[in-house]
């Protein structure tokens, strides 16, 4: 379950984003490790800011260890990037464990983050892939709305929306068919009065600000949630699942890359706290820094490149 503590998140985001800004102003670089013969890592990313940052973090760390890395950015939804993995167009991508379990494997919702990881790994291994370590941070879909709207409606949990006669809910088009999104709201919470509004040209926050939707599918590491303008309703039934990131890679790549590949990627994942991801997402999405520079600053500060 995800509960947004806006005051703590705001302080954390400010502190870390300030640190990122300082790092971005520097010119420190680290000497690249001696290149070693190894497999080409073809990293795919999905279609939003956090994925671009994650792709660059893993790419630059692996390159610093001598791996040849090709990045294929902005592939699309989990369903599309999973197809790219199965077809061999990519052999590595960062995915959310709950998405693997619920949306790809179509399995019942796990009861804990550890159970979600174990189920996701078992599923991927059954298809010739594997997972590396999961991150400390999680990024789950969340039911977001303007704080003013939440106060007007008198709602604090998703279940409270049952008393609202009708409302609109915005999100990526794939939200409509996912149990971790619209289907969960309708089937688990019984919010059958929900009118879904697919968003592709504008962000969910723009749609909320312009009153195009009552509520929307936001993500727990969105930098916009660090302030008090938006409110996330509590998911008491866990429809959004446990969404730690775990790199998915083909078993062939894992074998060929060996211990160096695994240890390099795991070292990056271990440093990805919720505070750090909110700060890096803010630096890219709001402060308009490049994902390349933000990732480089973070890796350098943590002696990962």
VODRENLUM-494132 format. One record per residue (C-alpha): residue number from 1; chain; z, y, x. Coordinates in steps of 0.001 Angstrom, whole numbers, plus 500000, padded with zeros to 6 digits. Each point is the difference from the previous one (the first is absolute). Layout:
<pts>
NUM;A;Z;Y;X;
...
</pts>
This chain:
<pts>
1;A;500000;500000;500000;
2;A;499184;503465;501200;
3;A;502350;502919;499452;
4;A;498947;503370;501349;
5;A;502861;501990;501540;
6;A;498202;503327;500148;
7;A;502667;501951;501858;
8;A;500331;497461;502807;
9;A;496235;499519;500165;
10;A;499400;503737;500222;
11;A;502375;500370;502941;
12;A;498536;496969;501739;
13;A;496422;501086;499460;
14;A;500721;503461;501380;
15;A;501727;498678;503096;
16;A;497364;497454;500855;
17;A;497017;502189;499101;
18;A;501436;502715;502247;
19;A;500177;497450;502793;
20;A;496428;498929;499345;
21;A;498878;503634;500071;
22;A;501662;500488;503379;
23;A;498392;496870;501346;
24;A;496598;501074;498782;
25;A;500341;503161;502034;
26;A;500402;498057;503231;
27;A;497403;498546;502298;
28;A;501876;496999;501337;
29;A;497956;496854;500374;
30;A;500833;496584;501292;
31;A;497925;498009;502413;
32;A;498215;497166;498277;
33;A;501051;496521;500937;
34;A;497544;498066;502087;
35;A;497310;498593;497748;
36;A;500012;496268;499503;
37;A;497325;497782;498565;
38;A;500729;499269;496382;
39;A;498636;499952;496463;
40;A;498610;503051;498235;
41;A;502403;501185;497332;
42;A;498186;501380;496960;
43;A;502553;501952;497986;
44;A;499329;500883;496383;
45;A;501893;502597;497988;
46;A;500176;500778;496318;
47;A;499219;503308;498368;
48;A;503026;502273;500394;
49;A;501857;502024;502639;
50;A;502693;497508;500924;
51;A;497411;497333;500734;
52;A;498085;502343;502304;
53;A;503220;500687;501918;
54;A;500887;496309;500220;
55;A;496506;499121;501170;
56;A;500215;502526;502816;
57;A;503493;498900;501013;
58;A;498951;496379;500450;
59;A;496619;500914;501481;
60;A;501333;502302;502710;
61;A;502883;497708;500920;
62;A;497647;497045;500415;
63;A;497503;502057;501999;
64;A;502831;501044;502315;
65;A;500485;496303;500746;
66;A;496337;499531;500831;
67;A;498702;498623;496705;
68;A;496614;501062;498677;
69;A;500576;501359;496513;
70;A;497486;500946;497324;
71;A;501314;501856;496957;
72;A;498389;499836;496563;
73;A;501758;502691;498008;
74;A;500093;500664;496270;
75;A;498780;496585;498816;
76;A;501659;500336;496616;
77;A;502457;498085;497840;
78;A;501972;496905;500969;
79;A;497470;497849;498191;
80;A;497116;501530;501959;
81;A;501684;499851;503398;
82;A;501083;496418;499349;
83;A;496336;499158;499407;
84;A;499125;501677;503303;
85;A;502610;497843;501745;
86;A;498756;496801;498385;
87;A;496390;500792;500926;
88;A;500901;500693;503646;
89;A;498985;503677;499920;
90;A;503543;500777;501158;
91;A;502654;497761;501526;
92;A;503095;502214;499686;
93;A;501414;502418;497449;
94;A;503391;501362;498907;
95;A;500997;498782;496541;
96;A;503032;500259;497741;
97;A;501824;496705;499516;
98;A;500545;500449;496278;
99;A;496316;500744;499488;
100;A;499069;496748;501736;
101;A;502399;498044;497794;
102;A;499278;501613;496631;
103;A;496452;501335;500183;
104;A;498256;497596;502398;
105;A;501954;496750;499626;
106;A;500933;500669;496340;
107;A;503477;498582;500583;
108;A;503235;500890;498159;
109;A;501898;503013;501325;
110;A;502399;499095;502852;
111;A;503671;500944;499774;
112;A;500316;501556;503461;
113;A;498011;501545;502842;
114;A;500521;496873;502102;
115;A;498736;497774;497188;
116;A;496961;502226;499536;
117;A;499162;499745;503701;
118;A;500438;496218;500045;
119;A;497802;499534;496926;
120;A;497325;502342;501365;
121;A;499926;498228;503358;
122;A;499766;496570;498393;
123;A;497103;501164;497826;
124;A;498084;501543;502895;
125;A;500550;496942;502198;
126;A;498498;497841;497256;
127;A;496793;502020;500428;
128;A;499749;499904;503790;
129;A;501841;503254;500638;
130;A;503516;500935;501024;
131;A;502429;502914;499857;
132;A;501758;501743;502845;
133;A;503433;501592;499558;
134;A;500645;502264;497027;
135;A;500976;503650;500384;
136;A;503452;501387;499156;
137;A;498368;502484;497621;
138;A;498614;499080;496617;
139;A;497404;501836;497955;
140;A;500007;498956;496388;
141;A;498139;501310;497001;
142;A;502383;502182;498031;
143;A;500069;501636;496576;
144;A;499864;503705;500762;
145;A;499913;503174;497939;
146;A;500871;503661;500226;
147;A;503768;500467;500026;
148;A;499589;502521;497201;
149;A;498229;497369;497888;
150;A;502694;497403;500666;
151;A;502699;502455;498915;
152;A;498048;500980;496900;
153;A;499545;496355;498984;
154;A;503539;499048;501016;
155;A;498913;497014;502097;
156;A;501476;498543;503183;
157;A;498735;496406;499995;
158;A;496605;498518;499172;
159;A;501599;498255;497035;
160;A;500959;503415;498597;
161;A;496282;500642;499402;
162;A;500157;497606;497021;
163;A;501309;502920;497931;
164;A;496941;502154;500822;
165;A;497476;499568;497193;
166;A;496963;500191;502284;
167;A;499278;501133;503534;
168;A;497245;499912;502621;
169;A;500320;498300;503384;
170;A;497706;500746;502920;
171;A;499178;497815;502973;
172;A;497333;498382;502140;
173;A;497507;498034;497852;
174;A;501389;496664;501266;
175;A;503413;500897;498540;
176;A;498654;499057;496574;
177;A;499790;496294;500843;
178;A;503094;499583;502200;
179;A;503337;498562;498938;
180;A;501561;502315;502608;
181;A;498570;502977;498138;
182;A;498730;500505;496432;
183;A;500178;496336;498976;
184;A;503637;499862;501055;
185;A;500791;503139;498025;
186;A;498428;498515;496890;
187;A;500940;496338;500300;
188;A;503431;500226;501639;
189;A;501268;503311;498642;
190;A;498091;499864;496719;
191;A;498477;503457;500460;
192;A;496951;499157;497901;
193;A;499667;503625;498912;
194;A;498851;500940;503518;
195;A;496542;501557;500314;
196;A;498620;499293;503468;
197;A;498045;502722;501804;
198;A;498083;498751;503078;
199;A;500134;502498;502862;
200;A;497367;500014;502707;
201;A;499042;503632;500548;
202;A;503463;501577;500063;
203;A;503444;498924;501181;
204;A;502667;498914;497559;
205;A;502064;503051;500970;
206;A;497153;502354;499108;
207;A;499632;498202;496677;
208;A;503731;500413;499363;
209;A;499979;503673;501033;
210;A;497064;500736;497695;
211;A;501572;498058;497121;
212;A;497060;497611;499894;
213;A;502464;497096;499840;
214;A;503620;499616;498919;
215;A;500869;497660;502852;
216;A;498253;498158;502790;
217;A;499939;497305;502624;
218;A;501541;501590;503095;
219;A;501159;498324;503201;
220;A;503494;500002;501439;
221;A;498948;501456;503372;
222;A;497976;502870;498524;
223;A;501127;503216;501730;
224;A;499875;501849;496688;
225;A;503055;498020;498898;
226;A;502160;501537;502720;
227;A;500587;503049;497821;
228;A;501374;500405;496485;
229;A;496773;500825;498166;
230;A;499329;496375;499094;
231;A;502238;497248;498656;
232;A;499646;496230;500353;
233;A;501327;497937;497099;
234;A;502156;497018;500976;
235;A;498229;496634;499855;
236;A;502801;497850;498558;
237;A;497716;496970;499467;
238;A;498454;499995;503503;
239;A;496379;500068;498812;
240;A;499007;501934;503123;
241;A;501357;497265;502233;
242;A;501041;500122;503665;
243;A;497340;501717;502060;
244;A;500703;499847;503714;
245;A;496880;500125;502153;
246;A;498986;496911;501945;
247;A;496787;499838;502046;
248;A;497714;497238;498711;
249;A;497715;498437;502576;
250;A;497803;496975;500281;
251;A;501598;497000;501664;
252;A;497125;500010;502475;
253;A;500864;503529;501105;
254;A;503703;499167;500173;
255;A;499282;496993;502207;
256;A;497508;501780;502241;
257;A;502145;503116;500292;
258;A;503060;497978;500883;
259;A;503473;501315;500661;
260;A;498769;503369;501283;
261;A;498258;500875;496754;
262;A;502936;498870;497866;
263;A;502654;501759;502078;
264;A;497988;503232;500137;
265;A;499502;500150;496248;
266;A;503575;498926;499234;
267;A;501381;502700;502303;
268;A;498128;502653;498004;
269;A;501079;498574;496646;
270;A;503645;499930;501068;
271;A;500008;503793;500458;
272;A;498524;500808;496589;
273;A;502982;501185;498005;
274;A;499702;501667;496605;
275;A;500873;503355;501591;
276;A;497284;499627;502619;
277;A;497294;499053;497500;
278;A;500822;502856;497635;
279;A;499818;502401;502937;
280;A;496686;498637;501291;
281;A;498497;499940;496513;
282;A;501063;503617;499547;
283;A;498510;501005;503342;
284;A;496609;498604;498954;
285;A;499867;500590;496242;
286;A;501720;503377;499772;
287;A;500003;501540;503482;
288;A;496390;498827;500545;
289;A;500551;498429;503418;
290;A;497667;497174;500925;
291;A;501240;496428;499646;
292;A;498839;499440;503585;
293;A;502258;502745;501368;
294;A;502980;499155;497817;
295;A;499869;496330;500976;
296;A;499574;500882;503674;
297;A;503042;502299;499947;
298;A;502158;497367;498327;
299;A;498952;497229;502389;
300;A;500519;502198;503050;
301;A;503447;501095;498800;
302;A;500982;496362;499527;
303;A;498464;498858;503305;
304;A;497511;497746;498239;
305;A;496945;501312;501826;
</pts>
